[in-house]
Amino acid sequence: MLAAAPAWFADNVVPIIIVTLVVLTLLVVRMVQKAVMRAVLLGLIVVVAGLSYLNREELKECATTCSCSLAGQDVTVPACEEEIGIRLPD
């Protein structure tokens, strides 16, 4: 035999369900938001790594000549070969 619900519960079942659903919804939204943020940051890291890898020859040239153009933008390297006295390997 099942026990009957207390009177206070039976009288307030709708507000209790609504509060429970709101709390559960907020928890799910928070978990999804964190997962999406991690995915976006991981995607940005992959894009930057990919662009750096694809432009490695241009970056190497920039380091040796102290001036170049990457993605259509003129770039000046602050630490030039003459200033630091280091020869980069070919």
N, CA, C and O atoms as a CHARMM CRD file, in Angstrom:
* protein
*
  360
    1    1 MET  N      0.83800  -1.17100   0.00000 PROA 1      0.00000
    2    1 MET  CA     0.00000   0.00000   0.00000 PROA 1      0.00000
    3    1 MET  C      0.89400   1.25000   0.00000 PROA 1      0.00000
    4    1 MET  O      1.85700   1.33700   0.76200 PROA 1      0.00000
    5    2 LEU  N      0.56600   2.18700  -0.84400 PROA 2      0.00000
    6    2 LEU  CA     1.33000   3.41900  -0.94500 PROA 2      0.00000
    7    2 LEU  C      0.89100   4.41600   0.11200 PROA 2      0.00000
    8    2 LEU  O     -0.29300   4.51900   0.43400 PROA 2      0.00000
    9    3 ALA  N      1.83900   5.13500   0.63500 PROA 3      0.00000
   10    3 ALA  CA     1.52900   6.16200   1.62300 PROA 3      0.00000
   11    3 ALA  C      1.05100   7.41100   0.89700 PROA 3      0.00000
   12    3 ALA  O      1.54200   7.73000  -0.18600 PROA 3      0.00000
   13    4 ALA  N      0.11600   8.10000   1.47700 PROA 4      0.00000
   14    4 ALA  CA    -0.40400   9.33100   0.89500 PROA 4      0.00000
   15    4 ALA  C      0.60000  10.46100   1.10600 PROA 4      0.00000
   16    4 ALA  O      1.33500  10.48700   2.09300 PROA 4      0.00000
   17    5 ALA  N      0.61100  11.38400   0.16400 PROA 5      0.00000
   18    5 ALA  CA     1.49500  12.53800   0.27700 PROA 5      0.00000
   19    5 ALA  C      1.00600  13.45000   1.38800 PROA 5      0.00000
   20    5 ALA  O     -0.19900  13.55600   1.61900 PROA 5      0.00000
   21    6 PRO  N      1.93100  14.11100   2.07800 PROA 6      0.00000
   22    6 PRO  CA     1.50800  15.05000   3.11700 PROA 6      0.00000
   23    6 PRO  C      0.65200  16.16100   2.51000 PROA 6      0.00000
   24    6 PRO  O      0.74200  16.44600   1.31600 PROA 6      0.00000
   25    7 ALA  N     -0.14400  16.75800   3.31400 PROA 7      0.00000
   26    7 ALA  CA    -1.06500  17.79200   2.84000 PROA 7      0.00000
   27    7 ALA  C     -0.32200  18.99300   2.25600 PROA 7      0.00000
   28    7 ALA  O     -0.73300  19.53900   1.23200 PROA 7      0.00000
   29    8 TRP  N      0.77300  19.40700   2.90600 PROA 8      0.00000
   30    8 TRP  CA     1.51800  20.56900   2.39800 PROA 8      0.00000
   31    8 TRP  C      2.09300  20.28700   1.01400 PROA 8      0.00000
   32    8 TRP  O      2.17700  21.19100   0.18300 PROA 8      0.00000
   33    9 PHE  N      2.49800  19.01900   0.75600 PROA 9      0.00000
   34    9 PHE  CA     3.04900  18.65200  -0.55200 PROA 9      0.00000
   35    9 PHE  C      1.95000  18.61800  -1.59800 PROA 9      0.00000
   36    9 PHE  O      2.11800  19.14200  -2.69900 PROA 9      0.00000
   37   10 ALA  N      0.83400  18.00700  -1.25900 PROA 10     0.00000
   38   10 ALA  CA    -0.27900  17.90900  -2.20200 PROA 10     0.00000
   39   10 ALA  C     -0.82300  19.28700  -2.56200 PROA 10     0.00000
   40   10 ALA  O     -1.24400  19.50800  -3.69700 PROA 10     0.00000
   41   11 ASP  N     -0.81800  20.20400  -1.61800 PROA 11     0.00000
   42   11 ASP  CA    -1.32300  21.55200  -1.88400 PROA 11     0.00000
   43   11 ASP  C     -0.36000  22.38100  -2.73000 PROA 11     0.00000
   44   11 ASP  O     -0.78100  23.31600  -3.41100 PROA 11     0.00000
   45   12 ASN  N      0.92800  22.04400  -2.69300 PROA 12     0.00000
   46   12 ASN  CA     1.94200  22.84800  -3.38800 PROA 12     0.00000
   47   12 ASN  C      2.69100  22.06500  -4.46300 PROA 12     0.00000
   48   12 ASN  O      3.82800  22.41700  -4.77600 PROA 12     0.00000
   49   13 VAL  N      2.11400  21.04100  -5.02800 PROA 13     0.00000
   50   13 VAL  CA     2.82100  20.19800  -5.97900 PROA 13     0.00000
   51   13 VAL  C      3.21000  20.96400  -7.25800 PROA 13     0.00000
   52   13 VAL  O      4.30500  20.75000  -7.78000 PROA 13     0.00000
   53   14 VAL  N      2.35900  21.83100  -7.76200 PROA 14     0.00000
   54   14 VAL  CA     2.66800  22.58300  -8.99100 PROA 14     0.00000
   55   14 VAL  C      3.84200  23.54300  -8.76900 PROA 14     0.00000
   56   14 VAL  O      4.77300  23.53100  -9.57400 PROA 14     0.00000
   57   15 PRO  N      3.84600  24.36800  -7.72700 PROA 15     0.00000
   58   15 PRO  CA     5.01900  25.24300  -7.52100 PROA 15     0.00000
   59   15 PRO  C      6.31300  24.44600  -7.27200 PROA 15     0.00000
   60   15 PRO  O      7.38500  24.85800  -7.71300 PROA 15     0.00000
   61   16 ILE  N      6.21500  23.31300  -6.57000 PROA 16     0.00000
   62   16 ILE  CA     7.41000  22.49900  -6.33000 PROA 16     0.00000
   63   16 ILE  C      7.95500  21.96600  -7.64500 PROA 16     0.00000
   64   16 ILE  O      9.16700  21.98100  -7.85900 PROA 16     0.00000
   65   17 ILE  N      7.08700  21.49700  -8.52600 PROA 17     0.00000
   66   17 ILE  CA     7.52400  20.99200  -9.83300 PROA 17     0.00000
   67   17 ILE  C      8.13500  22.11300 -10.66000 PROA 17     0.00000
   68   17 ILE  O      9.16200  21.91200 -11.30700 PROA 17     0.00000
   69   18 ILE  N      7.52300  23.27900 -10.64900 PROA 18     0.00000
   70   18 ILE  CA     8.04900  24.41000 -11.42900 PROA 18     0.00000
   71   18 ILE  C      9.43200  24.81300 -10.93500 PROA 18     0.00000
   72   18 ILE  O     10.33500  25.01000 -11.74800 PROA 18     0.00000
   73   19 VAL  N      9.61700  24.93900  -9.64000 PROA 19     0.00000
   74   19 VAL  CA    10.92700  25.31100  -9.08400 PROA 19     0.00000
   75   19 VAL  C     11.96500  24.24400  -9.41800 PROA 19     0.00000
   76   19 VAL  O     13.09500  24.56800  -9.78500 PROA 19     0.00000
   77   20 THR  N     11.58500  22.97000  -9.29300 PROA 20     0.00000
   78   20 THR  CA    12.50800  21.88600  -9.61400 PROA 20     0.00000
   79   20 THR  C     12.92500  21.94200 -11.08300 PROA 20     0.00000
   80   20 THR  O     14.10900  21.80500 -11.39300 PROA 20     0.00000
   81   21 LEU  N     11.97800  22.14000 -11.97900 PROA 21     0.00000
   82   21 LEU  CA    12.30100  22.21600 -13.40700 PROA 21     0.00000
   83   21 LEU  C     13.16900  23.42800 -13.74200 PROA 21     0.00000
   84   21 LEU  O     14.06100  23.33700 -14.58500 PROA 21     0.00000
   85   22 VAL  N     12.91400  24.55500 -13.08900 PROA 22     0.00000
   86   22 VAL  CA    13.73600  25.75200 -13.32800 PROA 22     0.00000
   87   22 VAL  C     15.16900  25.50800 -12.87000 PROA 22     0.00000
   88   22 VAL  O     16.11300  25.86400 -13.57500 PROA 22     0.00000
   89   23 VAL  N     15.33900  24.90800 -11.70600 PROA 23     0.00000
   90   23 VAL  CA    16.68500  24.62500 -11.19800 PROA 23     0.00000
   91   23 VAL  C     17.41200  23.64200 -12.12200 PROA 23     0.00000
   92   23 VAL  O     18.58400  23.84200 -12.44400 PROA 23     0.00000
   93   24 LEU  N     16.72600  22.59100 -12.54500 PROA 24     0.00000
   94   24 LEU  CA    17.34700  21.62400 -13.45500 PROA 24     0.00000
   95   24 LEU  C     17.69700  22.26700 -14.79900 PROA 24     0.00000
   96   24 LEU  O     18.74500  21.97400 -15.37600 PROA 24     0.00000
   97   25 THR  N     16.82300  23.13900 -15.29300 PROA 25     0.00000
   98   25 THR  CA    17.09700  23.83800 -16.54900 PROA 25     0.00000
   99   25 THR  C     18.33200  24.71900 -16.42900 PROA 25     0.00000
  100   25 THR  O     19.16500  24.74100 -17.33500 PROA 25     0.00000
  101   26 LEU  N     18.46000  25.44000 -15.32700 PROA 26     0.00000
  102   26 LEU  CA    19.63800  26.29000 -15.12600 PROA 26     0.00000
  103   26 LEU  C     20.91700  25.46700 -15.05100 PROA 26     0.00000
  104   26 LEU  O     21.94900  25.88300 -15.57800 PROA 26     0.00000
  105   27 LEU  N     20.86300  24.30500 -14.40600 PROA 27     0.00000
  106   27 LEU  CA    22.04200  23.44200 -14.33900 PROA 27     0.00000
  107   27 LEU  C     22.43600  22.92400 -15.71700 PROA 27     0.00000
  108   27 LEU  O     23.62000  22.89600 -16.05500 PROA 27     0.00000
  109   28 VAL  N     21.46100  22.51700 -16.50600 PROA 28     0.00000
  110   28 VAL  CA    21.75100  22.01800 -17.85700 PROA 28     0.00000
  111   28 VAL  C     22.31200  23.13600 -18.72900 PROA 28     0.00000
  112   28 VAL  O     23.27400  22.91800 -19.46600 PROA 28     0.00000
  113   29 VAL  N     21.72800  24.32300 -18.65600 PROA 29     0.00000
  114   29 VAL  CA    22.21900  25.45800 -19.45600 PROA 29     0.00000
  115   29 VAL  C     23.65400  25.78400 -19.07300 PROA 29     0.00000
  116   29 VAL  O     24.47400  26.06800 -19.94600 PROA 29     0.00000
  117   30 ARG  N     23.96500  25.74900 -17.80900 PROA 30     0.00000
  118   30 ARG  CA    25.33700  26.04100 -17.36400 PROA 30     0.00000
  119   30 ARG  C     26.32700  25.00800 -17.89400 PROA 30     0.00000
  120   30 ARG  O     27.41700  25.36500 -18.33900 PROA 30     0.00000
  121   31 MET  N     25.95400  23.73100 -17.84800 PROA 31     0.00000
  122   31 MET  CA    26.85000  22.69200 -18.35800 PROA 31     0.00000
  123   31 MET  C     27.04200  22.81700 -19.86500 PROA 31     0.00000
  124   31 MET  O     28.15800  22.65300 -20.36000 PROA 31     0.00000
  125   32 VAL  N     25.97500  23.10500 -20.59600 PROA 32     0.00000
  126   32 VAL  CA    26.07100  23.26200 -22.04900 PROA 32     0.00000
  127   32 VAL  C     26.90900  24.48100 -22.38300 PROA 32     0.00000
  128   32 VAL  O     27.72200  24.43800 -23.30700 PROA 32     0.00000
  129   33 GLN  N     26.72400  25.57900 -21.63800 PROA 33     0.00000
  130   33 GLN  CA    27.49100  26.79300 -21.88900 PROA 33     0.00000
  131   33 GLN  C     28.98500  26.53800 -21.69900 PROA 33     0.00000
  132   33 GLN  O     29.79800  26.99600 -22.50200 PROA 33     0.00000
  133   34 LYS  N     29.34700  25.81500 -20.64900 PROA 34     0.00000
  134   34 LYS  CA    30.76400  25.51600 -20.41800 PROA 34     0.00000
  135   34 LYS  C     31.31800  24.62600 -21.52100 PROA 34     0.00000
  136   34 LYS  O     32.44800  24.82700 -21.96600 PROA 34     0.00000
  137   35 ALA  N     30.54400  23.65400 -21.96600 PROA 35     0.00000
  138   35 ALA  CA    31.00000  22.75500 -23.02200 PROA 35     0.00000
  139   35 ALA  C     31.19200  23.51800 -24.33800 PROA 35     0.00000
  140   35 ALA  O     32.17000  23.29600 -25.05100 PROA 35     0.00000
  141   36 VAL  N     30.26100  24.40900 -24.65000 PROA 36     0.00000
  142   36 VAL  CA    30.38200  25.20500 -25.87800 PROA 36     0.00000
  143   36 VAL  C     31.58400  26.14000 -25.79500 PROA 36     0.00000
  144   36 VAL  O     32.30100  26.30700 -26.78200 PROA 36     0.00000
  145   37 MET  N     31.81300  26.74800 -24.64200 PROA 37     0.00000
  146   37 MET  CA    32.96200  27.64600 -24.48000 PROA 37     0.00000
  147   37 MET  C     34.27100  26.88400 -24.66700 PROA 37     0.00000
  148   37 MET  O     35.19200  27.38000 -25.31600 PROA 37     0.00000
  149   38 ARG  N     34.35300  25.68900 -24.10500 PROA 38     0.00000
  150   38 ARG  CA    35.56500  24.88500 -24.27900 PROA 38     0.00000
  151   38 ARG  C     35.76300  24.51400 -25.74300 PROA 38     0.00000
  152   38 ARG  O     36.88800  24.53900 -26.24300 PROA 38     0.00000
  153   39 ALA  N     34.68200  24.17100 -26.43200 PROA 39     0.00000
  154   39 ALA  CA    34.78400  23.81100 -27.84900 PROA 39     0.00000
  155   39 ALA  C     35.23100  25.00900 -28.68500 PROA 39     0.00000
  156   39 ALA  O     36.04800  24.86200 -29.59300 PROA 39     0.00000
  157   40 VAL  N     34.70300  26.18400 -28.38300 PROA 40     0.00000
  158   40 VAL  CA    35.09500  27.39100 -29.12800 PROA 40     0.00000
  159   40 VAL  C     36.56800  27.70900 -28.88500 PROA 40     0.00000
  160   40 VAL  O     37.29700  28.01000 -29.83000 PROA 40     0.00000
  161   41 LEU  N     37.01300  27.64500 -27.63700 PROA 41     0.00000
  162   41 LEU  CA    38.42500  27.92400 -27.33900 PROA 41     0.00000
  163   41 LEU  C     39.34000  26.89600 -27.99600 PROA 41     0.00000
  164   41 LEU  O     40.39000  27.25600 -28.52800 PROA 41     0.00000
  165   42 LEU  N     38.95500  25.62800 -27.96600 PROA 42     0.00000
  166   42 LEU  CA    39.75300  24.59900 -28.63000 PROA 42     0.00000
  167   42 LEU  C     39.81100  24.86100 -30.12900 PROA 42     0.00000
  168   42 LEU  O     40.86000  24.69500 -30.75100 PROA 42     0.00000
  169   43 GLY  N     38.68200  25.27100 -30.71200 PROA 43     0.00000
  170   43 GLY  CA    38.66000  25.59800 -32.13700 PROA 43     0.00000
  171   43 GLY  C     39.57600  26.75800 -32.47100 PROA 43     0.00000
  172   43 GLY  O     40.27700  26.72600 -33.48300 PROA 43     0.00000
  173   44 LEU  N     39.57700  27.78400 -31.63000 PROA 44     0.00000
  174   44 LEU  CA    40.47500  28.92600 -31.86600 PROA 44     0.00000
  175   44 LEU  C     41.94000  28.51900 -31.78300 PROA 44     0.00000
  176   44 LEU  O     42.76200  28.97600 -32.57700 PROA 44     0.00000
  177   45 ILE  N     42.26500  27.66100 -30.82200 PROA 45     0.00000
  178   45 ILE  CA    43.64100  27.17900 -30.69600 PROA 45     0.00000
  179   45 ILE  C     44.04600  26.40400 -31.93100 PROA 45     0.00000
  180   45 ILE  O     45.16300  26.56400 -32.42400 PROA 45     0.00000
  181   46 VAL  N     43.14800  25.55800 -32.44200 PROA 46     0.00000
  182   46 VAL  CA    43.44400  24.77300 -33.64700 PROA 46     0.00000
  183   46 VAL  C     43.63200  25.68900 -34.84900 PROA 46     0.00000
  184   46 VAL  O     44.53100  25.46600 -35.66000 PROA 46     0.00000
  185   47 VAL  N     42.79400  26.71600 -34.97400 PROA 47     0.00000
  186   47 VAL  CA    42.91800  27.65000 -36.10000 PROA 47     0.00000
  187   47 VAL  C     44.24800  28.40000 -36.04500 PROA 47     0.00000
  188   47 VAL  O     44.93000  28.52100 -37.06200 PROA 47     0.00000
  189   48 VAL  N     44.61900  28.89900 -34.87700 PROA 48     0.00000
  190   48 VAL  CA    45.88700  29.62800 -34.74100 PROA 48     0.00000
  191   48 VAL  C     47.06600  28.70600 -35.02100 PROA 48     0.00000
  192   48 VAL  O     48.01900  29.10000 -35.69400 PROA 48     0.00000
  193   49 ALA  N     47.00700  27.48700 -34.51000 PROA 49     0.00000
  194   49 ALA  CA    48.08900  26.53400 -34.76800 PROA 49     0.00000
  195   49 ALA  C     48.16800  26.20300 -36.25400 PROA 49     0.00000
  196   49 ALA  O     49.26100  26.12300 -36.81500 PROA 49     0.00000
  197   50 GLY  N     47.03000  26.01400 -36.88600 PROA 50     0.00000
  198   50 GLY  CA    47.01400  25.71600 -38.31900 PROA 50     0.00000
  199   50 GLY  C     47.55800  26.86500 -39.15100 PROA 50     0.00000
  200   50 GLY  O     48.34000  26.65000 -40.07700 PROA 50     0.00000
  201   51 LEU  N     47.15100  28.07800 -38.82600 PROA 51     0.00000
  202   51 LEU  CA    47.66200  29.24000 -39.56500 PROA 51     0.00000
  203   51 LEU  C     49.16000  29.42000 -39.34900 PROA 51     0.00000
  204   51 LEU  O     49.88200  29.78500 -40.27700 PROA 51     0.00000
  205   52 SER  N     49.62500  29.16900 -38.14400 PROA 52     0.00000
  206   52 SER  CA    51.06200  29.27300 -37.87600 PROA 52     0.00000
  207   52 SER  C     51.82200  28.21300 -38.67000 PROA 52     0.00000
  208   52 SER  O     52.89000  28.49000 -39.21500 PROA 52     0.00000
  209   53 TYR  N     51.27800  27.01500 -38.73600 PROA 53     0.00000
  210   53 TYR  CA    51.93900  25.94300 -39.48700 PROA 53     0.00000
  211   53 TYR  C     51.95500  26.25000 -40.98500 PROA 53     0.00000
  212   53 TYR  O     52.96500  26.03600 -41.65400 PROA 53     0.00000
  213   54 LEU  N     50.84200  26.74800 -41.50500 PROA 54     0.00000
  214   54 LEU  CA    50.77000  27.05600 -42.93000 PROA 54     0.00000
  215   54 LEU  C     51.67200  28.22800 -43.31000 PROA 54     0.00000
  216   54 LEU  O     52.13400  28.30500 -44.44800 PROA 54     0.00000
  217   55 ASN  N     51.92400  29.12900 -42.38400 PROA 55     0.00000
  218   55 ASN  CA    52.75600  30.30600 -42.66200 PROA 55     0.00000
  219   55 ASN  C     54.16300  30.16600 -42.08700 PROA 55     0.00000
  220   55 ASN  O     54.84000  31.17100 -41.87500 PROA 55     0.00000
  221   56 ARG  N     54.61000  28.94500 -41.83200 PROA 56     0.00000
  222   56 ARG  CA    55.91100  28.76300 -41.18300 PROA 56     0.00000
  223   56 ARG  C     57.06500  29.29500 -42.03700 PROA 56     0.00000
  224   56 ARG  O     58.02200  29.84200 -41.48800 PROA 56     0.00000
  225   57 GLU  N     57.00100  29.15200 -43.35200 PROA 57     0.00000
  226   57 GLU  CA    58.07700  29.68500 -44.20600 PROA 57     0.00000
  227   57 GLU  C     58.09300  31.20900 -44.16100 PROA 57     0.00000
  228   57 GLU  O     59.15900  31.81900 -44.07400 PROA 57     0.00000
  229   58 GLU  N     56.92000  31.82100 -44.21800 PROA 58     0.00000
  230   58 GLU  CA    56.85100  33.27700 -44.14000 PROA 58     0.00000
  231   58 GLU  C     57.32600  33.77100 -42.77400 PROA 58     0.00000
  232   58 GLU  O     57.99300  34.80200 -42.68500 PROA 58     0.00000
  233   59 LEU  N     56.98500  33.04300 -41.71200 PROA 59     0.00000
  234   59 LEU  CA    57.44700  33.42300 -40.38200 PROA 59     0.00000
  235   59 LEU  C     58.96300  33.27700 -40.26200 PROA 59     0.00000
  236   59 LEU  O     59.61900  34.09200 -39.61300 PROA 59     0.00000
  237   60 LYS  N     59.51000  32.25100 -40.88100 PROA 60     0.00000
  238   60 LYS  CA    60.96400  32.06100 -40.87100 PROA 60     0.00000
  239   60 LYS  C     61.63900  33.21300 -41.61200 PROA 60     0.00000
  240   60 LYS  O     62.66600  33.72600 -41.16700 PROA 60     0.00000
  241   61 GLU  N     61.06100  33.61800 -42.74000 PROA 61     0.00000
  242   61 GLU  CA    61.60200  34.74300 -43.49700 PROA 61     0.00000
  243   61 GLU  C     61.51300  36.03300 -42.69100 PROA 61     0.00000
  244   61 GLU  O     62.42700  36.85600 -42.72400 PROA 61     0.00000
  245   62 CYS  N     60.42500  36.20300 -41.97900 PROA 62     0.00000
  246   62 CYS  CA    60.26700  37.40200 -41.14200 PROA 62     0.00000
  247   62 CYS  C     61.36900  37.47200 -40.09000 PROA 62     0.00000
  248   62 CYS  O     61.90700  38.54400 -39.81400 PROA 62     0.00000
  249   63 ALA  N     61.69700  36.33000 -39.50900 PROA 63     0.00000
  250   63 ALA  CA    62.70400  36.30800 -38.45600 PROA 63     0.00000
  251   63 ALA  C     64.08100  36.64000 -39.00600 PROA 63     0.00000
  252   63 ALA  O     64.90400  37.21900 -38.29700 PROA 63     0.00000
  253   64 THR  N     64.34500  36.28400 -40.25300 PROA 64     0.00000
  254   64 THR  CA    65.69100  36.54300 -40.80600 PROA 64     0.00000
  255   64 THR  C     65.79700  37.90800 -41.46700 PROA 64     0.00000
  256   64 THR  O     66.86500  38.51900 -41.43300 PROA 64     0.00000
  257   65 THR  N     64.71800  38.40400 -42.06800 PROA 65     0.00000
  258   65 THR  CA    64.78900  39.69000 -42.77600 PROA 65     0.00000
  259   65 THR  C     64.27400  40.85800 -41.94700 PROA 65     0.00000
  260   65 THR  O     64.46700  42.01500 -42.32000 PROA 65     0.00000
  261   66 CYS  N     63.62600  40.57100 -40.83800 PROA 66     0.00000
  262   66 CYS  CA    63.08900  41.58500 -39.93200 PROA 66     0.00000
  263   66 CYS  C     61.94700  42.39600 -40.51700 PROA 66     0.00000
  264   66 CYS  O     61.49400  43.34900 -39.88300 PROA 66     0.00000
  265   67 SER  N     61.47300  42.05600 -41.68800 PROA 67     0.00000
  266   67 SER  CA    60.34500  42.76200 -42.27900 PROA 67     0.00000
  267   67 SER  C     59.68500  41.84600 -43.29900 PROA 67     0.00000
  268   67 SER  O     60.35800  41.24700 -44.13800 PROA 67     0.00000
  269   68 CYS  N     58.36100  41.74200 -43.21900 PROA 68     0.00000
  270   68 CYS  CA    57.65400  40.90100 -44.16800 PROA 68     0.00000
  271   68 CYS  C     56.17000  41.22500 -44.13100 PROA 68     0.00000
  272   68 CYS  O     55.73400  42.17000 -43.47300 PROA 68     0.00000
  273   69 SER  N     55.41400  40.42200 -44.84800 PROA 69     0.00000
  274   69 SER  CA    53.97100  40.60600 -44.91500 PROA 69     0.00000
  275   69 SER  C     53.29300  39.27700 -44.63000 PROA 69     0.00000
  276   69 SER  O     53.54700  38.28100 -45.30700 PROA 69     0.00000
  277   70 LEU  N     52.43100  39.27000 -43.62400 PROA 70     0.00000
  278   70 LEU  CA    51.65000  38.08800 -43.28300 PROA 70     0.00000
  279   70 LEU  C     50.17200  38.43100 -43.39800 PROA 70     0.00000
  280   70 LEU  O     49.70700  39.41200 -42.81700 PROA 70     0.00000
  281   71 ALA  N     49.44400  37.62600 -44.14100 PROA 71     0.00000
  282   71 ALA  CA    48.00600  37.82100 -44.33100 PROA 71     0.00000
  283   71 ALA  C     47.70000  39.22500 -44.84200 PROA 71     0.00000
  284   71 ALA  O     46.69000  39.82100 -44.46700 PROA 71     0.00000
  285   72 GLY  N     48.56700  39.74600 -45.69200 PROA 72     0.00000
  286   72 GLY  CA    48.35700  41.05800 -46.27600 PROA 72     0.00000
  287   72 GLY  C     48.70700  42.22800 -45.37400 PROA 72     0.00000
  288   72 GLY  O     48.47600  43.38000 -45.74200 PROA 72     0.00000
  289   73 GLN  N     49.25400  41.95600 -44.21400 PROA 73     0.00000
  290   73 GLN  CA    49.62900  43.01100 -43.27400 PROA 73     0.00000
  291   73 GLN  C     51.15100  43.07600 -43.16900 PROA 73     0.00000
  292   73 GLN  O     51.81400  42.04900 -43.02300 PROA 73     0.00000
  293   74 ASP  N     51.69800  44.28600 -43.24300 PROA 74     0.00000
  294   74 ASP  CA    53.13900  44.45300 -43.05900 PROA 74     0.00000
  295   74 ASP  C     53.49200  44.20800 -41.60100 PROA 74     0.00000
  296   74 ASP  O     52.84900  44.73400 -40.69300 PROA 74     0.00000
  297   75 VAL  N     54.52700  43.40000 -41.39500 PROA 75     0.00000
  298   75 VAL  CA    54.94200  43.03300 -40.04900 PROA 75     0.00000
  299   75 VAL  C     56.40900  43.40000 -39.88300 PROA 75     0.00000
  300   75 VAL  O     57.22600  43.12300 -40.76000 PROA 75     0.00000
  301   76 THR  N     56.74100  44.02100 -38.76500 PROA 76     0.00000
  302   76 THR  CA    58.12500  44.33000 -38.44300 PROA 76     0.00000
  303   76 THR  C     58.51600  43.53600 -37.21000 PROA 76     0.00000
  304   76 THR  O     57.82400  43.56900 -36.19300 PROA 76     0.00000
  305   77 VAL  N     59.63400  42.82000 -37.30700 PROA 77     0.00000
  306   77 VAL  CA    60.10400  41.99800 -36.19600 PROA 77     0.00000
  307   77 VAL  C     60.97900  42.86300 -35.30900 PROA 77     0.00000
  308   77 VAL  O     61.95200  43.44500 -35.78600 PROA 77     0.00000
  309   78 PRO  N     60.65100  42.96000 -34.01600 PROA 78     0.00000
  310   78 PRO  CA    61.40800  43.85400 -33.14100 PROA 78     0.00000
  311   78 PRO  C     62.84000  43.38500 -32.87400 PROA 78     0.00000
  312   78 PRO  O     63.73400  44.22200 -32.74700 PROA 78     0.00000
  313   79 ALA  N     63.08200  42.09500 -32.78700 PROA 79     0.00000
  314   79 ALA  CA    64.43000  41.59600 -32.49800 PROA 79     0.00000
  315   79 ALA  C     65.04300  41.10200 -33.80700 PROA 79     0.00000
  316   79 ALA  O     64.78200  39.97700 -34.23300 PROA 79     0.00000
  317   80 CYS  N     65.84700  41.93200 -34.43600 PROA 80     0.00000
  318   80 CYS  CA    66.43600  41.57700 -35.72500 PROA 80     0.00000
  319   80 CYS  C     67.71900  40.77900 -35.54700 PROA 80     0.00000
  320   80 CYS  O     68.32000  40.77200 -34.47300 PROA 80     0.00000
  321   81 GLU  N     68.12100  40.11900 -36.60200 PROA 81     0.00000
  322   81 GLU  CA    69.33700  39.29800 -36.60900 PROA 81     0.00000
  323   81 GLU  C     70.56700  40.14000 -36.26800 PROA 81     0.00000
  324   81 GLU  O     71.45400  39.68700 -35.54500 PROA 81     0.00000
  325   82 GLU  N     70.61700  41.37400 -36.79500 PROA 82     0.00000
  326   82 GLU  CA    71.76800  42.23400 -36.52200 PROA 82     0.00000
  327   82 GLU  C     71.81100  42.66900 -35.06000 PROA 82     0.00000
  328   82 GLU  O     72.89200  42.82000 -34.49100 PROA 82     0.00000
  329   83 GLU  N     70.63800  42.87300 -34.44600 PROA 83     0.00000
  330   83 GLU  CA    70.59300  43.36000 -33.07800 PROA 83     0.00000
  331   83 GLU  C     70.99800  42.30000 -32.06500 PROA 83     0.00000
  332   83 GLU  O     71.65400  42.61000 -31.07000 PROA 83     0.00000
  333   84 ILE  N     70.61200  41.05600 -32.31000 PROA 84     0.00000
  334   84 ILE  CA    70.88800  40.02200 -31.31500 PROA 84     0.00000
  335   84 ILE  C     72.05200  39.13200 -31.70100 PROA 84     0.00000
  336   84 ILE  O     72.52300  38.34300 -30.88200 PROA 84     0.00000
  337   85 GLY  N     72.52800  39.24300 -32.94000 PROA 85     0.00000
  338   85 GLY  CA    73.70900  38.51300 -33.37200 PROA 85     0.00000
  339   85 GLY  C     73.51500  37.00300 -33.47900 PROA 85     0.00000
  340   85 GLY  O     74.46000  36.24300 -33.26800 PROA 85     0.00000
  341   86 ILE  N     72.32300  36.57100 -33.79900 PROA 86     0.00000
  342   86 ILE  CA    72.05700  35.13400 -33.93400 PROA 86     0.00000
  343   86 ILE  C     71.67400  34.84100 -35.38200 PROA 86     0.00000
  344   86 ILE  O     70.88200  35.56200 -35.98800 PROA 86     0.00000
  345   87 ARG  N     72.24000  33.79200 -35.91200 PROA 87     0.00000
  346   87 ARG  CA    71.89600  33.35100 -37.27200 PROA 87     0.00000
  347   87 ARG  C     70.97700  32.16200 -37.13900 PROA 87     0.00000
  348   87 ARG  O     71.34100  31.15200 -36.53700 PROA 87     0.00000
  349   88 LEU  N     69.78300  32.27500 -37.69900 PROA 88     0.00000
  350   88 LEU  CA    68.81800  31.20000 -37.65300 PROA 88     0.00000
  351   88 LEU  C     69.19200  30.11800 -38.66500 PROA 88     0.00000
  352   88 LEU  O     69.69600  30.43800 -39.74100 PROA 88     0.00000
  353   89 PRO  N     68.95500  28.83400 -38.33800 PROA 89     0.00000
  354   89 PRO  CA    69.28600  27.76300 -39.28400 PROA 89     0.00000
  355   89 PRO  C     68.38300  27.82500 -40.49800 PROA 89     0.00000
  356   89 PRO  O     67.22400  28.22900 -40.40600 PROA 89     0.00000
  357   90 ASP  N     68.92900  27.41900 -41.64600 PROA 90     0.00000
  358   90 ASP  CA    68.16500  27.43900 -42.90000 PROA 90     0.00000
  359   90 ASP  C     67.23500  26.27500 -43.00500 PROA 90     0.00000
  360   90 ASP  O     66.52000  26.14400 -43.99900 PROA 90     0.00000
